Amino acid sequence: MISPEHGAITSPDALRVTPDGDQTTGRCDCCGQISRRVSGTISTAGAAVAAYQVWWTVGHMVERGAEIDLICGRWGDGASASDRFVMRLHHFIAATGPAVMVQDASLADGLDRLAARALRRDEIIGTPRAAEAFALYDAIALQDARLAELFGAPAPCGHCGARTERRKLPSRRSRSGARRGRTI
């Protein structure tokens, strides 16, 4: 749902994820495994609310994790990059299982064409934007099957097409803002 007070999305159940691009972006220098980037959009019943991009090296989730850029704000007719901002999450495997934390975002890798501002971690944690970031993350995790490897399952082949499915992911949030104990 969108909080009228802050314009922040706070419920992953109110969001619909539409997987889009799936690219091989190179190979890992140490092992030769492919690096992968997937993208998509997130919308409510009435409008698009965000786009996302996720980067990781296949087979290296435990060592390196994945970067998730959430491009949030106004989309559609009359909207421009100046109407949007980027939030970055780092997904990783902790001792207790998959987890995610907020990081400082940047406008690198072409994000400057999509958004005018990159939020720092301290601009998100402790604000309504934190709930928005985690709701968007939960929606992506639940609905984009291409991200299965991030949670310990083999990811579908990028050539087989994007499959969307809903998965149940119990979670609990630590005081630091990281999400822990996520299992599929």
C-alpha positions as CSV (number, residue, x, y, z in Angstrom):
1,M,0.0,0.0,0.0
2,I,1.1,3.6,-0.4
3,S,1.2,5.7,2.7
4,P,-0.5,8.9,1.9
5,E,1.6,10.8,4.5
6,H,4.9,9.9,2.9
7,G,4.1,8.4,-0.5
8,A,6.0,5.3,0.5
9,I,5.0,1.7,-0.5
10,T,4.8,-0.4,2.6
11,S,3.1,-3.7,1.7
12,P,4.7,-6.2,-0.8
13,D,1.2,-7.9,-1.3
14,A,0.0,-4.7,-3.0
15,L,2.8,-4.9,-5.6
16,R,3.0,-6.7,-8.9
17,V,6.5,-7.5,-10.2
18,T,7.0,-7.8,-14.0
19,P,10.3,-9.4,-14.9
20,D,12.0,-7.8,-18.0
21,G,15.6,-7.9,-19.0
22,D,18.1,-10.7,-18.4
23,Q,21.7,-10.2,-19.4
24,T,25.1,-11.9,-19.1
25,T,27.4,-9.0,-18.2
26,G,30.7,-10.8,-18.2
27,R,32.7,-13.5,-16.5
28,C,34.2,-13.7,-13.0
29,D,38.0,-13.2,-13.2
30,C,38.7,-15.9,-10.6
31,C,36.5,-18.8,-11.7
32,G,35.1,-17.9,-15.2
33,Q,31.4,-18.1,-14.0
34,I,29.0,-15.6,-15.7
35,S,27.9,-12.4,-14.1
36,R,24.2,-11.8,-14.5
37,R,21.9,-8.8,-14.4
38,V,18.1,-9.1,-14.4
39,S,15.7,-6.2,-14.3
40,G,12.0,-5.6,-14.1
41,T,9.2,-3.2,-13.0
42,I,7.1,-3.0,-9.9
43,S,3.5,-1.6,-10.0
44,T,0.4,-1.3,-7.9
45,A,-3.1,-1.7,-9.4
46,G,-3.0,1.9,-10.6
47,A,0.6,2.7,-11.6
48,A,4.2,1.8,-11.9
49,V,6.1,2.6,-8.7
50,A,9.6,1.3,-9.3
51,A,12.0,-0.4,-11.6
52,Y,14.8,-2.8,-10.3
53,Q,18.1,-4.2,-11.4
54,V,19.9,-7.1,-9.7
55,W,23.5,-8.0,-10.3
56,W,25.4,-11.2,-9.1
57,T,27.9,-13.7,-10.3
58,V,26.4,-17.1,-10.7
59,G,27.8,-19.6,-8.1
60,H,29.3,-16.8,-5.9
61,M,26.3,-15.8,-3.8
62,V,27.9,-17.0,-0.6
63,E,31.1,-15.0,-1.2
64,R,29.9,-11.9,-2.9
65,G,26.1,-11.6,-2.6
66,A,24.1,-9.5,-5.0
67,E,23.4,-5.8,-5.6
68,I,19.8,-4.6,-6.0
69,D,19.1,-1.1,-7.3
70,L,15.5,0.1,-6.8
71,I,14.6,3.1,-9.0
72,C,11.6,4.7,-7.3
73,G,9.3,7.6,-7.9
74,R,7.0,8.8,-10.6
75,W,6.8,7.0,-13.9
76,G,4.7,7.4,-17.0
77,D,3.6,10.4,-19.1
78,G,5.3,13.6,-18.1
79,A,7.7,11.9,-15.7
80,S,11.5,12.2,-16.0
81,A,14.6,11.1,-14.2
82,S,14.2,14.2,-12.0
83,D,11.1,12.6,-10.5
84,R,12.9,9.5,-9.3
85,F,15.6,8.3,-6.9
86,V,17.7,5.2,-6.4
87,M,17.9,3.0,-3.3
88,R,20.5,0.2,-3.1
89,L,20.3,-3.0,-1.2
90,H,23.0,-5.7,-0.8
91,H,21.6,-9.2,-0.6
92,F,24.0,-11.7,1.1
93,I,24.1,-15.1,2.8
94,A,24.6,-14.7,6.5
95,A,25.2,-17.5,9.0
96,T,21.4,-17.6,9.6
97,G,20.5,-17.7,5.9
98,P,19.7,-15.1,3.2
99,A,19.7,-11.4,4.4
100,V,19.6,-7.9,3.0
101,M,20.9,-4.5,4.0
102,V,20.7,-1.0,2.8
103,Q,23.8,0.6,1.2
104,D,24.6,3.9,-0.3
105,A,23.3,4.1,-3.9
106,S,25.0,5.6,-6.9
107,L,24.0,6.7,-10.3
108,A,26.6,4.6,-12.1
109,D,25.9,2.0,-14.8
110,G,23.4,4.1,-16.6
111,L,21.1,4.8,-13.6
112,D,21.6,8.5,-14.2
113,R,19.3,8.2,-17.2
114,L,16.6,6.8,-14.9
115,A,16.9,8.8,-11.7
116,A,18.3,12.2,-10.7
117,R,19.3,11.2,-7.1
118,A,21.0,8.4,-5.3
119,L,20.0,8.0,-1.6
120,R,22.6,7.3,1.1
121,R,22.0,4.6,3.7
122,D,21.4,7.2,6.4
123,E,18.6,8.8,4.3
124,I,16.7,5.5,4.3
125,I,17.3,3.7,7.7
126,G,14.9,5.0,10.3
127,T,12.6,6.6,7.8
128,P,9.5,5.5,5.9
129,R,11.8,4.8,2.9
130,A,13.2,1.8,4.8
131,A,9.7,0.1,4.9
132,E,9.4,1.0,1.2
133,A,12.8,-0.5,0.3
134,F,12.0,-3.8,2.2
135,A,8.5,-4.0,0.7
136,L,9.9,-3.7,-2.8
137,Y,12.7,-6.2,-1.9
138,D,10.0,-8.7,-0.6
139,A,7.9,-8.3,-3.7
140,I,10.9,-9.0,-6.0
141,A,12.0,-12.0,-3.9
142,L,8.5,-13.4,-3.9
143,Q,7.6,-12.9,-7.5
144,D,10.8,-13.0,-9.7
145,A,11.7,-16.6,-10.1
146,R,15.0,-15.6,-11.8
147,L,16.3,-14.7,-8.4
148,A,16.0,-18.2,-6.9
149,E,19.8,-18.6,-6.7
150,L,19.9,-15.6,-4.2
151,F,17.9,-17.8,-1.8
152,G,19.8,-21.1,-2.3
153,A,17.8,-22.6,-5.2
154,P,19.0,-23.0,-8.8
155,A,17.9,-20.0,-10.9
156,P,16.0,-20.7,-14.2
157,C,18.0,-20.4,-17.3
158,G,17.9,-16.9,-18.8
159,H,17.2,-18.4,-22.2
160,C,14.1,-20.2,-21.0
161,G,12.3,-17.0,-20.3
162,A,11.4,-15.2,-17.1
163,R,9.0,-17.1,-15.0
164,T,7.0,-15.3,-12.3
165,E,5.8,-17.2,-9.2
166,R,4.8,-16.2,-5.7
167,R,6.9,-17.7,-2.9
168,K,6.3,-17.4,0.8
169,L,9.4,-16.0,2.6
170,P,9.1,-15.7,6.4
171,S,11.4,-12.9,7.7
172,R,12.4,-11.0,10.7
173,R,14.1,-7.6,10.8
174,S,17.1,-6.9,13.1
175,R,17.6,-3.6,14.8
176,S,20.3,-2.7,12.2
177,G,17.7,-2.8,9.4
178,A,19.0,-6.0,7.9
179,R,16.5,-8.8,7.1
180,R,17.5,-12.2,8.4
181,G,16.3,-15.7,8.5
182,R,14.7,-15.7,5.1
183,T,14.0,-19.2,3.8
184,I,12.1,-20.6,0.9
